[in-house]
Amino acid sequence: MPSVEFPDPYILRQLAGDSCSHLKIIEESVGVKCSLKGNTIELSGEDYDVELAEHALTGLYKLIKGGFPLYPDDVWYAVRMLAKDRNVNLEDVFKDSIYISSTKKVIVPKSLQQKRYIDSMRVKDVLFGIGPAGTGKTYLALAMGVSHLLKKKVERIILTRPAVEAGEKLGFLPGDLLEKVNPYLRPLYDALYDMLEHDHVLRLISRDQIEVAPLAFMRGRTLNDAFIILDEAQNTTSEQMKMFLTRLGYNSKAVITGDVTQIDLPSGVKSGLIEADQILKNIDEIGFIYFSEDDVVRHKVVAKIIKAYERCSSNGSH
């Protein structure tokens, strides 16, 4: 029976998890049996699955040895990454971090594509993150923006979304445009409050260091010294996308996120995100990162839900 030996019993206990909870995740994810015996973990199953489990265990052991605090979700993400690519170095992925604040947890990529996304944000002036909900497109972009702001690499963060109703009529809501679209901007505020203390966010907003506004408010402006995030970009028209991209000023960076399967534009109106994906790929300063259901980092059932809907759509059923 194949087995993997680990010399440090303290690290091995962390690897196995409380009541061998981490080993159970590997068993469920890979389809092997893991048995902890002394300083070794014995593995039984198909050769291909046993090899995958060995890769995961040795990679996670190195992570813990290097000071990484291992959580159950990390085990699941690690197995998922290695299942797609056995050559993935887990340390390269999990030890890349976006520093936010000493009072909050460090934000790290949870998939290989998220790692590529973070790397691209560091080097590209304009980056498109395209893929389904739950893949961390907006959250990681916002984390990078907050990091840039706290390190004084930019003077402000600008968060924007197109004011397109998703099955609801904005015109019937009370108030001016900003009040009408505030519910649509709420997820951006929620992400901010997850990264920084509530009072800190309010101070930054009051100083105009963080601006959250509908896309219509960007028209006619030149955005200098800013980290700009356009969320829900699949609901921009061609004209709106061009308008947004040409707002970029000196020492600014833009990240555009969207899901082309969730377009709420009127029938016959082409999405500005789809058009940009088609016509901007040959510009060196612009990058494109594509996410799939394999990169979903919400509850594990979310990836299964996305796959089920995709199967339904591809079969032409409703």
Backbone torsions as a table, in degrees:
resi	resn	phi	psi	omega
1	MET	NA	128.7	179.4
2	PRO	-61.9	144.4	177.9
3	SER	-146.6	155.8	178.2
4	VAL	-122.3	127.5	-178.3
5	GLU	-100.1	137.9	-179.5
6	PHE	-125.9	118.6	-170.8
7	PRO	-69.8	-29.3	-174.7
8	ASP	-99.3	110.0	-177.0
9	PRO	-65.2	-29.5	179.5
10	TYR	-67.2	-46.4	178.4
11	ILE	-66.1	-37.6	179.9
12	LEU	-61.1	-39.0	178.3
13	ARG	-62.9	-39.6	177.0
14	GLN	-67.3	-37.2	178.8
15	LEU	-63.6	-44.0	-178.4
16	ALA	-70.8	-31.9	-178.9
17	GLY	84.3	165.0	177.8
18	ASP	-59.8	128.9	-178.2
19	SER	53.2	33.5	180.0
20	CYS	58.7	32.9	-177.4
21	SER	-63.0	-35.9	179.7
22	HIS	-69.3	-37.3	177.8
23	LEU	-66.1	-34.5	178.5
24	LYS	-65.8	-35.7	177.0
25	ILE	-63.9	-42.7	178.1
26	ILE	-63.9	-41.5	178.5
27	GLU	-59.7	-46.6	-178.2
28	GLU	-69.2	-38.3	-175.9
29	SER	-76.1	-36.5	-171.8
30	VAL	-101.2	-31.8	-177.4
31	GLY	90.0	33.4	176.7
32	VAL	-121.2	166.7	174.1
33	LYS	-104.7	125.5	179.6
34	CYS	-110.9	125.3	-179.9
35	SER	-123.6	119.3	179.9
36	LEU	-85.4	118.4	-179.6
37	LYS	-136.1	105.7	-177.5
38	GLY	63.1	-124.8	-180.0
39	ASN	-96.7	15.6	-178.8
40	THR	-125.7	155.1	171.9
41	ILE	-117.9	116.3	179.2
42	GLU	-87.7	140.2	-175.7
43	LEU	-123.4	137.0	175.5
44	SER	-136.1	138.5	-178.3
45	GLY	155.2	-167.6	177.0
46	GLU	-65.8	147.3	-175.6
47	ASP	-53.8	-45.4	-177.0
48	TYR	-62.4	-42.4	-178.8
49	ASP	-69.9	-39.2	178.3
50	VAL	-62.4	-41.0	178.9
51	GLU	-62.4	-41.3	178.1
52	LEU	-63.1	-44.1	179.1
53	ALA	-62.2	-40.4	177.7
54	GLU	-61.0	-45.3	178.0
55	HIS	-57.7	-46.2	-177.7
56	ALA	-64.0	-46.1	-177.4
57	LEU	-64.5	-45.6	-179.1
58	THR	-68.1	-38.1	178.2
59	GLY	-66.6	-42.4	179.3
60	LEU	-68.4	-35.7	176.8
61	TYR	-60.1	-44.4	178.6
62	LYS	-62.7	-39.0	178.3
63	LEU	-59.5	-49.9	-179.0
64	ILE	-63.0	-42.3	179.3
65	LYS	-59.8	-32.0	179.3
66	GLY	-84.8	5.9	174.9
67	GLY	98.6	8.1	-179.0
68	PHE	-82.6	126.4	178.4
69	PRO	-79.3	115.7	-173.2
70	LEU	-88.7	129.9	176.4
71	TYR	-116.6	158.9	-178.1
72	PRO	-53.2	-41.6	179.7
73	ASP	-62.1	-33.6	179.3
74	ASP	-62.9	-37.1	178.3
75	VAL	-62.6	-46.3	-179.3
76	TRP	-62.7	-44.9	179.4
77	TYR	-63.5	-40.0	-179.2
78	ALA	-62.6	-46.3	178.9
79	VAL	-61.4	-41.3	-179.5
80	ARG	-63.1	-42.0	178.5
81	MET	-64.5	-46.2	-177.3
82	LEU	-68.5	-28.1	177.0
83	ALA	-65.5	-30.5	178.5
84	LYS	-84.6	-33.0	-176.1
85	ASP	-152.4	106.9	-177.3
86	ARG	-65.9	-18.4	-176.8
87	ASN	-87.2	0.6	179.6
88	VAL	-62.4	131.2	173.5
89	ASN	-92.6	108.1	-175.4
90	LEU	-60.5	-33.1	178.7
91	GLU	-63.8	-40.0	179.2
92	ASP	-60.8	-36.8	-177.5
93	VAL	-80.0	-58.9	-171.7
94	PHE	-71.2	-24.8	-178.1
95	LYS	-91.3	-2.2	169.9
96	ASP	-80.4	130.2	-175.3
97	SER	-139.3	156.2	172.3
98	ILE	-109.0	111.3	-177.5
99	TYR	-75.6	126.9	178.8
100	ILE	-111.4	-62.4	-176.0
101	SER	-161.2	147.9	-179.4
102	SER	-66.7	-16.4	-179.0
103	THR	-90.2	-5.2	-178.8
104	LYS	-122.1	158.6	178.8
105	LYS	-65.6	150.1	177.4
106	VAL	-73.1	138.3	-178.6
107	ILE	-95.1	122.9	-177.3
108	VAL	-125.6	154.0	176.7
109	PRO	-67.0	146.9	-179.3
110	LYS	-114.8	5.9	175.2
111	SER	-153.1	163.5	179.9
112	LEU	-63.1	-36.6	-179.8
113	GLN	-69.9	-35.1	174.5
114	GLN	-63.5	-38.0	176.2
115	LYS	-61.0	-45.3	178.2
116	ARG	-62.7	-37.1	179.4
117	TYR	-62.7	-47.4	179.0
118	ILE	-62.7	-44.3	178.3
119	ASP	-59.7	-41.8	-178.5
120	SER	-67.6	-36.4	178.0
121	MET	-61.5	-29.8	-178.3
122	ARG	-73.5	-26.5	-171.4
123	VAL	-115.1	-19.0	-177.2
124	LYS	-97.8	142.1	175.8
125	ASP	-73.9	-36.3	178.9
126	VAL	-131.4	129.3	-179.3
127	LEU	-132.7	132.7	175.0
128	PHE	-103.0	127.6	172.3
129	GLY	-112.2	112.0	-172.0
130	ILE	-120.1	127.9	178.8
131	GLY	163.3	-179.6	-173.4
132	PRO	-71.8	168.9	178.0
133	ALA	-62.7	148.7	175.1
134	GLY	87.5	5.5	-178.3
135	THR	-94.7	1.2	174.5
136	GLY	85.2	12.4	-176.2
137	LYS	-57.0	-54.9	-175.9
138	THR	-76.3	-40.8	-176.8
139	TYR	-61.1	-46.1	-179.7
140	LEU	-68.7	-36.5	176.7
141	ALA	-62.9	-43.2	179.1
142	LEU	-65.8	-39.3	177.2
143	ALA	-60.4	-43.0	178.5
144	MET	-65.5	-39.0	177.8
145	GLY	-63.0	-44.8	178.5
146	VAL	-62.6	-41.8	178.0
147	SER	-60.6	-45.2	177.8
148	HIS	-60.1	-41.2	-178.6
149	LEU	-66.6	-45.7	-178.0
150	LEU	-67.1	-29.5	178.1
151	LYS	-88.4	3.0	177.7
152	LYS	63.0	28.7	173.2
153	LYS	-76.7	-26.1	173.7
154	VAL	-133.6	164.4	-179.4
155	GLU	-93.1	-18.7	-177.1
156	ARG	-160.6	161.3	173.0
157	ILE	-113.3	135.1	176.0
158	ILE	-120.3	121.4	179.7
159	LEU	-113.6	127.7	-175.7
160	THR	-142.5	153.3	176.6
161	ARG	-140.8	148.8	172.3
162	PRO	-71.2	142.2	-179.2
163	ALA	-87.8	73.6	178.1
164	VAL	-112.2	128.0	-178.7
165	GLU	-75.0	132.7	177.9
166	ALA	-101.2	75.7	180.0
167	GLY	85.4	1.9	177.7
168	GLU	-127.3	151.7	-176.6
169	LYS	-98.5	113.1	-179.6
170	LEU	-62.7	-33.4	-175.4
171	GLY	-60.9	-25.6	-178.4
172	PHE	-86.6	-8.4	179.2
173	LEU	-81.6	146.0	-179.4
174	PRO	-73.3	160.6	172.6
175	GLY	95.8	178.5	178.2
176	ASP	-81.2	-174.8	-174.3
177	LEU	-59.4	-43.6	-177.8
178	LEU	-62.6	-41.9	178.9
179	GLU	-66.6	-36.0	-179.8
180	LYS	-65.7	-38.8	-174.2
181	VAL	-93.6	-4.0	-179.6
182	ASN	-53.1	-40.6	176.6
183	PRO	-59.2	-31.7	180.0
184	TYR	-77.1	-21.5	178.7
185	LEU	-90.4	-9.3	-175.9
186	ARG	-53.8	-42.6	-179.8
187	PRO	-58.9	-30.1	179.0
188	LEU	-70.0	-40.6	175.7
189	TYR	-63.3	-42.8	-178.9
190	ASP	-58.6	-42.2	179.4
191	ALA	-65.1	-39.9	177.7
192	LEU	-60.8	-44.9	-178.3
193	TYR	-68.3	-21.3	176.8
194	ASP	-75.1	-23.7	-175.8
195	MET	-99.3	-31.6	-175.8
196	LEU	-129.6	157.8	175.8
197	GLU	-61.7	147.8	-175.3
198	HIS	-55.6	-46.9	-178.3
199	ASP	-64.9	-34.8	178.3
200	HIS	-64.0	-42.7	178.1
201	VAL	-61.0	-45.6	-178.9
202	LEU	-62.3	-39.0	178.1
203	ARG	-63.9	-44.1	-179.8
204	LEU	-63.9	-37.9	178.5
205	ILE	-68.2	-42.2	-178.7
206	SER	-65.4	-27.2	178.3
207	ARG	-89.6	3.9	-176.8
208	ASP	63.8	21.6	174.7
209	GLN	-82.7	-19.9	169.4
210	ILE	-127.5	125.7	178.5
211	GLU	-122.7	126.6	176.7
212	VAL	-117.9	115.9	-172.2
213	ALA	-152.7	154.8	174.9
214	PRO	-66.4	155.2	-175.2
215	LEU	-58.1	-31.8	-179.3
216	ALA	-58.3	-26.3	-179.1
217	PHE	-74.8	-8.2	-178.5
218	MET	-85.1	-18.4	-174.0
219	ARG	-60.4	133.5	175.8
220	GLY	82.9	-0.6	-177.5
221	ARG	-101.3	155.6	168.5
222	THR	-116.4	122.0	-170.4
223	LEU	-102.0	98.5	178.9
224	ASN	-96.3	154.8	174.0
225	ASP	48.5	46.8	-174.4
226	ALA	-136.5	151.2	168.9
227	PHE	-106.1	112.9	-169.8
228	ILE	-112.7	131.0	179.5
229	ILE	-121.9	121.6	173.5
230	LEU	-104.0	111.2	-177.8
231	ASP	-98.4	158.0	179.7
232	GLU	54.9	40.8	-172.9
233	ALA	-68.2	-14.9	177.0
234	GLN	-63.2	-18.2	-179.0
235	ASN	-98.4	16.0	170.6
236	THR	-88.5	147.6	169.9
237	THR	-81.7	170.7	177.0
238	SER	-57.6	-42.9	-178.7
239	GLU	-64.7	-42.0	-179.8
240	GLN	-65.4	-40.3	179.7
241	MET	-64.1	-45.6	178.9
242	LYS	-61.8	-42.8	178.2
243	MET	-58.8	-45.6	-178.7
244	PHE	-63.8	-48.8	-175.4
245	LEU	-63.9	-28.9	-178.9
246	THR	-87.9	4.4	173.8
247	ARG	-82.8	-15.8	-171.9
248	LEU	-61.6	123.9	-178.5
249	GLY	-110.4	-163.7	-177.2
250	TYR	-62.9	139.2	176.6
251	ASN	52.2	41.3	178.1
252	SER	-120.8	155.8	179.2
253	LYS	-133.5	140.6	-179.6
254	ALA	-125.3	135.9	173.3
255	VAL	-122.0	126.2	-177.2
256	ILE	-114.8	122.9	-176.6
257	THR	-121.5	149.0	178.5
258	GLY	-177.5	167.0	-179.4
259	ASP	-126.9	108.0	-173.6
260	VAL	-70.9	-5.4	176.0
261	THR	-91.7	-2.3	-176.9
262	GLN	-123.7	53.5	-177.3
263	ILE	-88.3	127.0	-179.1
264	ASP	-109.0	14.0	179.0
265	LEU	-70.7	155.8	177.3
266	PRO	-59.8	152.6	179.2
267	SER	-55.6	132.8	178.4
268	GLY	92.5	-10.0	178.6
269	VAL	-93.7	121.6	-177.7
270	LYS	-77.1	138.9	178.4
271	SER	-70.8	132.2	176.9
272	GLY	-64.9	-27.3	178.4
273	LEU	-69.5	-43.9	178.5
274	ILE	-63.2	-42.0	179.5
275	GLU	-64.6	-44.0	179.7
276	ALA	-61.6	-38.2	178.8
277	ASP	-61.3	-29.6	-177.2
278	GLN	-85.4	-31.6	-168.8
279	ILE	-111.7	-8.6	-173.4
280	LEU	-109.3	6.3	-171.1
281	LYS	-70.0	-18.0	-175.9
282	ASN	-95.4	10.2	177.9
283	ILE	-96.5	119.3	-172.0
284	ASP	-59.3	-35.6	-175.4
285	GLU	-76.7	-7.7	-177.9
286	ILE	-108.0	132.2	179.9
287	GLY	-119.3	156.8	177.5
288	PHE	-131.5	126.3	174.2
289	ILE	-120.5	129.4	-177.1
290	TYR	-111.5	127.8	179.0
291	PHE	-104.9	157.3	176.1
292	SER	-132.4	-178.9	178.5
293	GLU	-61.0	-20.8	178.3
294	ASP	-68.3	-15.7	-178.5
295	ASP	-100.2	2.4	-179.4
296	VAL	-63.1	129.2	-176.8
297	VAL	-118.3	19.2	171.2
298	ARG	-87.4	-160.8	177.4
299	HIS	-52.8	141.4	-174.5
300	LYS	-55.7	-28.1	-178.3
301	VAL	-69.4	-22.0	-179.1
302	VAL	-61.2	-43.0	178.8
303	ALA	-60.8	-38.9	179.4
304	LYS	-67.8	-37.6	177.5
305	ILE	-62.7	-45.4	180.0
306	ILE	-61.0	-44.1	179.2
307	LYS	-61.8	-40.6	-179.2
308	ALA	-63.1	-43.1	178.7
309	TYR	-66.8	-37.9	178.5
310	GLU	-64.4	-39.5	176.9
311	ARG	-63.5	-41.7	179.8
312	CYS	-62.5	-44.2	-179.5
313	SER	-65.3	-42.3	-178.7
314	SER	-68.8	-24.8	178.4
315	ASN	-85.5	-6.2	178.0
316	GLY	77.9	14.0	-179.9
317	SER	-100.0	168.6	-176.2
318	HIS	-129.6	NA	NA
